[in-house]
Amino acid sequence: MWVTAVVAMAENRVIGCHNQLPWHLPADLRRFKAVTMGKPIIMGRKTYASIGRPLPGRLNIIVTHDVQFHASGCMVVTSPEAALLAAQEATQGEVCVIGGSELYRQMLPQLQRIYLTIVHHAFVGDAYFPELNLTEWREVAREDHVADTENPYAYSFLVLERQV
């Protein structure tokens, strides 16, 4: 099983502000869907709240410390380790960690790949992607895009893989 993260972050590492994305990039949303479709996705409770519903075509696994929390159409677990076990029962392939900030931090040691969108702008925010030790990661793919009528900020799609 490959444990991957799918994340969009600003140049200043911001990934959210008041439990929302501080930007709207339709191209990134399409990439997110293409990368995660058909795979188990692991998210924190706040990320689930920001989405507001289970994402179709994927096993939605929510990590929360609240043992009373329930979300229809989702599997709820109380630890990142339990989330990985649940995902492993569903697939031998790729599982995608989709946020938020605390879950990315907790799962970073297990990540083998990161699908990273860099939004080439600095935003005000209250949630950040953790610092990466770049000696542990290598860039295996990159696409740079300029702003256009649909996407108001320049952005880059990267794929990083952990060096063995």
CYANA upper distance limits for C-alpha pairs under 8 A (distance plus 0.5 A):
  1 MET  CA     88 GLN  CA      7.21
  1 MET  CA     91 THR  CA      7.58
  1 MET  CA     92 GLN  CA      5.14
  1 MET  CA     93 GLY  CA      5.33
  1 MET  CA     94 GLU  CA      6.16
  1 MET  CA     95 VAL  CA      7.66
  2 TRP  CA     92 GLN  CA      8.30
  2 TRP  CA     93 GLY  CA      6.50
  2 TRP  CA     94 GLU  CA      5.04
  2 TRP  CA     95 VAL  CA      6.67
  2 TRP  CA    111 LEU  CA      8.27
  2 TRP  CA    112 GLN  CA      6.90
  2 TRP  CA    113 ARG  CA      8.15
  3 VAL  CA     94 GLU  CA      6.53
  3 VAL  CA     95 VAL  CA      5.69
  3 VAL  CA     96 CYS  CA      6.76
  3 VAL  CA     97 VAL  CA      7.91
  3 VAL  CA    110 GLN  CA      7.03
  3 VAL  CA    111 LEU  CA      5.55
  3 VAL  CA    112 GLN  CA      6.14
  3 VAL  CA    113 ARG  CA      7.30
  4 THR  CA     94 GLU  CA      7.45
  4 THR  CA     95 VAL  CA      6.61
  4 THR  CA     96 CYS  CA      5.43
  4 THR  CA     97 VAL  CA      6.54
  4 THR  CA    111 LEU  CA      5.78
  4 THR  CA    112 GLN  CA      6.28
  4 THR  CA    113 ARG  CA      5.14
  4 THR  CA    114 ILE  CA      5.92
  4 THR  CA    115 TYR  CA      7.86
  5 ALA  CA     96 CYS  CA      5.84
  5 ALA  CA     97 VAL  CA      5.05
  5 ALA  CA     98 ILE  CA      6.47
  5 ALA  CA     99 GLY  CA      8.47
  5 ALA  CA    104 TYR  CA      8.00
  5 ALA  CA    111 LEU  CA      7.29
  5 ALA  CA    113 ARG  CA      7.02
  5 ALA  CA    114 ILE  CA      5.22
  5 ALA  CA    115 TYR  CA      6.57
  5 ALA  CA    116 LEU  CA      8.38
  6 VAL  CA     32 PHE  CA      7.57
  6 VAL  CA     35 VAL  CA      8.49
  6 VAL  CA     96 CYS  CA      6.88
  6 VAL  CA     97 VAL  CA      6.71
  6 VAL  CA     98 ILE  CA      5.77
  6 VAL  CA     99 GLY  CA      8.38
  6 VAL  CA    114 ILE  CA      6.48
  6 VAL  CA    115 TYR  CA      5.24
  6 VAL  CA    116 LEU  CA      6.62
  7 VAL  CA     15 ILE  CA      8.23
  7 VAL  CA     98 ILE  CA      6.88
  7 VAL  CA     99 GLY  CA      7.79
  7 VAL  CA    114 ILE  CA      8.02
  7 VAL  CA    115 TYR  CA      6.84
  7 VAL  CA    116 LEU  CA      5.66
  7 VAL  CA    117 THR  CA      6.75
  8 ALA  CA     15 ILE  CA      6.82
  8 ALA  CA     28 ASP  CA      8.25
  8 ALA  CA    116 LEU  CA      6.26
  8 ALA  CA    117 THR  CA      4.87
  8 ALA  CA    118 ILE  CA      6.41
  8 ALA  CA    119 VAL  CA      7.57
  9 MET  CA     13 ARG  CA      5.81
  9 MET  CA     14 VAL  CA      5.91
  9 MET  CA     15 ILE  CA      5.21
  9 MET  CA    116 LEU  CA      8.04
  9 MET  CA    117 THR  CA      6.71
  9 MET  CA    118 ILE  CA      5.72
  9 MET  CA    119 VAL  CA      6.49
  9 MET  CA    128 TYR  CA      8.25
  9 MET  CA    129 PHE  CA      7.45
 10 ALA  CA     14 VAL  CA      5.67
 10 ALA  CA     15 ILE  CA      7.10
 10 ALA  CA    118 ILE  CA      6.10
 10 ALA  CA    119 VAL  CA      5.09
 10 ALA  CA    120 HIS  CA      6.69
 10 ALA  CA    121 HIS  CA      6.32
 10 ALA  CA    122 ALA  CA      6.17
 10 ALA  CA    123 PHE  CA      7.03
 11 GLU  CA    118 ILE  CA      6.91
 11 GLU  CA    119 VAL  CA      6.73
 11 GLU  CA    120 HIS  CA      6.14
 11 GLU  CA    121 HIS  CA      6.22
 11 GLU  CA    122 ALA  CA      5.96
 12 ASN  CA    121 HIS  CA      8.34
 12 ASN  CA    122 ALA  CA      5.93
 12 ASN  CA    123 PHE  CA      7.65
 13 ARG  CA    128 TYR  CA      5.79
 13 ARG  CA    129 PHE  CA      5.97
 13 ARG  CA    130 PRO  CA      8.15
 14 VAL  CA    122 ALA  CA      8.22
 14 VAL  CA    123 PHE  CA      7.04
 14 VAL  CA    124 VAL  CA      7.74
 14 VAL  CA    125 GLY  CA      6.14
 14 VAL  CA    126 ASP  CA      7.69
 14 VAL  CA    127 ALA  CA      6.33
 14 VAL  CA    128 TYR  CA      4.96
 14 VAL  CA    129 PHE  CA      7.02
 15 ILE  CA     21 LEU  CA      7.02
 15 ILE  CA     22 PRO  CA      8.14
 15 ILE  CA    101 SER  CA      8.06
 15 ILE  CA    125 GLY  CA      7.71
 15 ILE  CA    127 ALA  CA      6.06
 15 ILE  CA    128 TYR  CA      5.67
 15 ILE  CA    129 PHE  CA      6.73
 16 GLY  CA     20 GLN  CA      5.86
 16 GLY  CA     21 LEU  CA      5.29
 16 GLY  CA     22 PRO  CA      6.46
 16 GLY  CA    125 GLY  CA      6.01
 16 GLY  CA    126 ASP  CA      6.65
 16 GLY  CA    127 ALA  CA      5.42
 16 GLY  CA    128 TYR  CA      7.46
 17 CYS  CA     21 LEU  CA      6.83
 17 CYS  CA     22 PRO  CA      6.51
 17 CYS  CA    124 VAL  CA      7.52
 17 CYS  CA    125 GLY  CA      4.72
 17 CYS  CA    126 ASP  CA      5.56
 17 CYS  CA    127 ALA  CA      6.81
 18 HIS  CA    125 GLY  CA      7.99
 18 HIS  CA    126 ASP  CA      7.34
 19 ASN  CA     46 LYS  CA      7.43
 19 ASN  CA     47 THR  CA      7.68
 19 ASN  CA     50 SER  CA      6.41
 20 GLN  CA     50 SER  CA      6.74
 22 PRO  CA    123 PHE  CA      7.44
 22 PRO  CA    124 VAL  CA      8.33
 22 PRO  CA    125 GLY  CA      7.94
 24 HIS  CA    151 ASN  CA      7.68
 24 HIS  CA    152 PRO  CA      8.30
 25 LEU  CA     29 LEU  CA      7.05
 25 LEU  CA    150 GLU  CA      7.83
 25 LEU  CA    151 ASN  CA      5.47
 25 LEU  CA    152 PRO  CA      7.66
 25 LEU  CA    153 TYR  CA      8.17
 26 PRO  CA     30 ARG  CA      6.76
 26 PRO  CA    150 GLU  CA      7.36
 26 PRO  CA    151 ASN  CA      6.91
 27 ALA  CA     31 ARG  CA      6.79
 27 ALA  CA    151 ASN  CA      7.50
 28 ASP  CA     32 PHE  CA      6.56
 28 ASP  CA    117 THR  CA      7.65
 29 LEU  CA     33 LYS  CA      6.77
 30 ARG  CA     34 ALA  CA      6.69
 31 ARG  CA     35 VAL  CA      6.55
 32 PHE  CA     36 THR  CA      6.58
 33 LYS  CA     37 MET  CA      6.12
 36 THR  CA     40 PRO  CA      8.08
 36 THR  CA     41 ILE  CA      7.53
 36 THR  CA     58 ARG  CA      7.81
 36 THR  CA     96 CYS  CA      7.04
 37 MET  CA     57 GLY  CA      6.38
 37 MET  CA     58 ARG  CA      6.38
 38 GLY  CA     57 GLY  CA      5.87
 38 GLY  CA     58 ARG  CA      5.42
 38 GLY  CA     59 LEU  CA      8.16
 39 LYS  CA     57 GLY  CA      8.36
 39 LYS  CA     58 ARG  CA      5.82
 39 LYS  CA     59 LEU  CA      7.07
 39 LYS  CA     91 THR  CA      8.24
 39 LYS  CA     93 GLY  CA      8.44
 39 LYS  CA     94 GLU  CA      6.96
 39 LYS  CA     95 VAL  CA      6.33
 39 LYS  CA     96 CYS  CA      7.54
 40 PRO  CA     58 ARG  CA      5.97
 40 PRO  CA     59 LEU  CA      4.95
 40 PRO  CA     60 ASN  CA      6.63
 40 PRO  CA     61 ILE  CA      7.67
 40 PRO  CA     87 ALA  CA      6.39
 40 PRO  CA     90 ALA  CA      7.83
 40 PRO  CA     91 THR  CA      8.17
 40 PRO  CA     94 GLU  CA      8.11
 40 PRO  CA     95 VAL  CA      5.59
 40 PRO  CA     96 CYS  CA      6.80
 41 ILE  CA     58 ARG  CA      7.14
 41 ILE  CA     59 LEU  CA      6.59
 41 ILE  CA     60 ASN  CA      5.75
 41 ILE  CA     61 ILE  CA      6.50
 41 ILE  CA     87 ALA  CA      8.50
 41 ILE  CA     95 VAL  CA      6.46
 41 ILE  CA     96 CYS  CA      5.23
 41 ILE  CA     97 VAL  CA      6.24
 41 ILE  CA     98 ILE  CA      7.09
 42 ILE  CA     60 ASN  CA      6.85
 42 ILE  CA     61 ILE  CA      5.26
 42 ILE  CA     62 ILE  CA      6.42
 42 ILE  CA     63 VAL  CA      7.73
 42 ILE  CA     83 ALA  CA      7.24
 42 ILE  CA     95 VAL  CA      8.05
 42 ILE  CA     96 CYS  CA      6.63
 42 ILE  CA     97 VAL  CA      5.17
 42 ILE  CA     98 ILE  CA      6.55
 42 ILE  CA     99 GLY  CA      8.03
 43 MET  CA     47 THR  CA      6.58
 43 MET  CA     48 TYR  CA      7.03
 43 MET  CA     60 ASN  CA      8.22
 43 MET  CA     61 ILE  CA      6.81
 43 MET  CA     62 ILE  CA      5.56
 43 MET  CA     63 VAL  CA      6.63
 43 MET  CA     97 VAL  CA      6.58
 43 MET  CA     98 ILE  CA      5.89
 43 MET  CA     99 GLY  CA      5.64
 43 MET  CA    100 GLY  CA      7.12
 43 MET  CA    103 LEU  CA      7.62
 44 GLY  CA     48 TYR  CA      6.85
 44 GLY  CA     62 ILE  CA      5.93
 44 GLY  CA     63 VAL  CA      5.31
 44 GLY  CA     64 THR  CA      6.72
 44 GLY  CA     99 GLY  CA      6.64
 44 GLY  CA    100 GLY  CA      6.37
 44 GLY  CA    102 GLU  CA      8.43
 44 GLY  CA    103 LEU  CA      6.71
 45 ARG  CA     49 ALA  CA      6.67
 45 ARG  CA     62 ILE  CA      6.40
 45 ARG  CA     63 VAL  CA      6.56
 45 ARG  CA     64 THR  CA      6.09
 46 LYS  CA     50 SER  CA      6.72
 46 LYS  CA    100 GLY  CA      7.67
 47 THR  CA     51 ILE  CA      6.89
 47 THR  CA     99 GLY  CA      6.64
 47 THR  CA    100 GLY  CA      6.16
 48 TYR  CA     52 GLY  CA      6.43
 48 TYR  CA     53 ARG  CA      7.48
 48 TYR  CA     54 PRO  CA      8.17
 48 TYR  CA     62 ILE  CA      7.61
 49 ALA  CA     53 ARG  CA      8.16
 54 PRO  CA     60 ASN  CA      6.71
 54 PRO  CA     72 SER  CA      8.30
 54 PRO  CA     73 GLY  CA      6.72
 54 PRO  CA     74 CYS  CA      6.87
 55 LEU  CA     60 ASN  CA      7.34
 59 LEU  CA     74 CYS  CA      7.60
 59 LEU  CA     75 MET  CA      8.23
 60 ASN  CA     73 GLY  CA      8.08
 60 ASN  CA     74 CYS  CA      5.52
 60 ASN  CA     75 MET  CA      6.68
 61 ILE  CA     74 CYS  CA      6.39
 61 ILE  CA     75 MET  CA      5.27
 61 ILE  CA     76 VAL  CA      6.31
 61 ILE  CA     77 VAL  CA      7.68
 61 ILE  CA     83 ALA  CA      6.94
 61 ILE  CA     86 ALA  CA      8.43
 61 ILE  CA     87 ALA  CA      8.40
 62 ILE  CA     74 CYS  CA      7.48
 62 ILE  CA     75 MET  CA      6.69
 62 ILE  CA     76 VAL  CA      5.30
 62 ILE  CA     77 VAL  CA      6.65
 62 ILE  CA     83 ALA  CA      8.08
 63 VAL  CA     76 VAL  CA      6.60
 63 VAL  CA     77 VAL  CA      5.59
 63 VAL  CA     78 THR  CA      5.88
 63 VAL  CA     79 SER  CA      6.32
 63 VAL  CA     80 PRO  CA      6.96
 63 VAL  CA     83 ALA  CA      7.31
 64 THR  CA     69 PHE  CA      8.08
 64 THR  CA     76 VAL  CA      7.78
 64 THR  CA     77 VAL  CA      6.92
 64 THR  CA     78 THR  CA      5.52
 64 THR  CA     79 SER  CA      7.39
 65 HIS  CA     78 THR  CA      5.62
 65 HIS  CA     79 SER  CA      7.78
 66 ASP  CA     78 THR  CA      7.74
 67 VAL  CA     78 THR  CA      7.38
 69 PHE  CA     76 VAL  CA      7.95
 70 HIS  CA     76 VAL  CA      7.24
 71 ALA  CA     75 MET  CA      8.01
 71 ALA  CA     76 VAL  CA      7.79
 77 VAL  CA     82 ALA  CA      6.57
 77 VAL  CA     83 ALA  CA      6.62
 78 THR  CA     82 ALA  CA      7.30
 78 THR  CA     83 ALA  CA      8.40
 79 SER  CA     83 ALA  CA      6.88
 80 PRO  CA     84 LEU  CA      6.81
 80 PRO  CA    103 LEU  CA      8.03
 80 PRO  CA    106 GLN  CA      7.85
 80 PRO  CA    107 MET  CA      7.52
 81 GLU  CA     85 LEU  CA      6.84
 82 ALA  CA     86 ALA  CA      6.69
 83 ALA  CA     87 ALA  CA      6.65
 84 LEU  CA     88 GLN  CA      6.51
 85 LEU  CA     89 GLU  CA      6.86
 86 ALA  CA     90 ALA  CA      7.15
 87 ALA  CA     91 THR  CA      6.75
 87 ALA  CA     95 VAL  CA      7.09
 88 GLN  CA     92 GLN  CA      6.65
 91 THR  CA     95 VAL  CA      8.26
 97 VAL  CA    103 LEU  CA      8.38
 97 VAL  CA    104 TYR  CA      7.68
 97 VAL  CA    107 MET  CA      8.42
 98 ILE  CA    104 TYR  CA      8.31
 99 GLY  CA    103 LEU  CA      6.30
 99 GLY  CA    104 TYR  CA      6.30
100 GLY  CA    104 TYR  CA      6.62
100 GLY  CA    127 ALA  CA      8.24
101 SER  CA    105 ARG  CA      6.82
101 SER  CA    127 ALA  CA      6.31
101 SER  CA    128 TYR  CA      6.24
101 SER  CA    129 PHE  CA      6.19
101 SER  CA    130 PRO  CA      7.81
102 GLU  CA    106 GLN  CA      6.71
103 LEU  CA    107 MET  CA      6.47
104 TYR  CA    108 LEU  CA      6.28
104 TYR  CA    129 PHE  CA      7.48
104 TYR  CA    130 PRO  CA      7.63
105 ARG  CA    129 PHE  CA      8.09
105 ARG  CA    130 PRO  CA      6.41
107 MET  CA    111 LEU  CA      6.92
111 LEU  CA    162 ARG  CA      8.04
112 GLN  CA    161 GLU  CA      6.27
112 GLN  CA    162 ARG  CA      5.65
113 ARG  CA    159 VAL  CA      7.52
113 ARG  CA    160 LEU  CA      6.02
113 ARG  CA    161 GLU  CA      4.88
113 ARG  CA    162 ARG  CA      6.67
114 ILE  CA    158 LEU  CA      8.43
114 ILE  CA    159 VAL  CA      6.20
114 ILE  CA    160 LEU  CA      5.55
114 ILE  CA    161 GLU  CA      6.98
115 TYR  CA    157 PHE  CA      7.88
115 TYR  CA    158 LEU  CA      6.49
115 TYR  CA    159 VAL  CA      5.25
115 TYR  CA    160 LEU  CA      7.10
116 LEU  CA    157 PHE  CA      6.41
116 LEU  CA    158 LEU  CA      5.54
116 LEU  CA    159 VAL  CA      6.57
116 LEU  CA    160 LEU  CA      7.97
117 THR  CA    155 TYR  CA      7.27
117 THR  CA    156 SER  CA      6.07
117 THR  CA    157 PHE  CA      5.12
117 THR  CA    158 LEU  CA      6.67
118 ILE  CA    155 TYR  CA      5.97
118 ILE  CA    156 SER  CA      5.69
118 ILE  CA    157 PHE  CA      7.11
118 ILE  CA    158 LEU  CA      8.29
119 VAL  CA    153 TYR  CA      7.12
119 VAL  CA    154 ALA  CA      6.77
119 VAL  CA    155 TYR  CA      4.97
119 VAL  CA    156 SER  CA      7.22
120 HIS  CA    153 TYR  CA      6.97
120 HIS  CA    154 ALA  CA      5.87
120 HIS  CA    155 TYR  CA      5.86
120 HIS  CA    156 SER  CA      8.22
121 HIS  CA    153 TYR  CA      7.53
121 HIS  CA    154 ALA  CA      8.28
132 LEU  CA    136 GLU  CA      8.47
133 ASN  CA    137 TRP  CA      7.71
134 LEU  CA    138 ARG  CA      7.90
135 THR  CA    163 GLN  CA      8.45
136 GLU  CA    162 ARG  CA      6.17
136 GLU  CA    163 GLN  CA      5.79
137 TRP  CA    160 LEU  CA      6.53
137 TRP  CA    161 GLU  CA      5.98
137 TRP  CA    162 ARG  CA      4.95
137 TRP  CA    163 GLN  CA      5.84
138 ARG  CA    160 LEU  CA      5.94
138 ARG  CA    161 GLU  CA      5.97
138 ARG  CA    162 ARG  CA      6.90
138 ARG  CA    163 GLN  CA      6.89
139 GLU  CA    158 LEU  CA      7.41
139 GLU  CA    159 VAL  CA      6.40
139 GLU  CA    160 LEU  CA      5.03
139 GLU  CA    161 GLU  CA      7.05
140 VAL  CA    158 LEU  CA      8.10
140 VAL  CA    159 VAL  CA      6.15
140 VAL  CA    160 LEU  CA      6.33
140 VAL  CA    161 GLU  CA      7.31
141 ALA  CA    157 PHE  CA      8.37
141 ALA  CA    158 LEU  CA      6.01
141 ALA  CA    159 VAL  CA      5.55
141 ALA  CA    160 LEU  CA      7.83
142 ARG  CA    156 SER  CA      7.35
142 ARG  CA    157 PHE  CA      6.02
142 ARG  CA    158 LEU  CA      4.93
142 ARG  CA    159 VAL  CA      7.05
143 GLU  CA    156 SER  CA      6.00
143 GLU  CA    157 PHE  CA      5.58
143 GLU  CA    158 LEU  CA      7.10
144 ASP  CA    154 ALA  CA      8.35
144 ASP  CA    155 TYR  CA      6.68
144 ASP  CA    156 SER  CA      4.81
144 ASP  CA    157 PHE  CA      6.99
145 HIS  CA    154 ALA  CA      6.16
145 HIS  CA    155 TYR  CA      5.83
145 HIS  CA    156 SER  CA      6.35
146 VAL  CA    153 TYR  CA      7.56
146 VAL  CA    154 ALA  CA      4.81
146 VAL  CA    155 TYR  CA      7.02
147 ALA  CA    151 ASN  CA      5.97
147 ALA  CA    152 PRO  CA      5.62
147 ALA  CA    153 TYR  CA      5.13
147 ALA  CA    154 ALA  CA      4.82
147 ALA  CA    155 TYR  CA      7.88
148 ASP  CA    152 PRO  CA      6.43
148 ASP  CA    153 TYR  CA      8.04
148 ASP  CA    154 ALA  CA      8.47
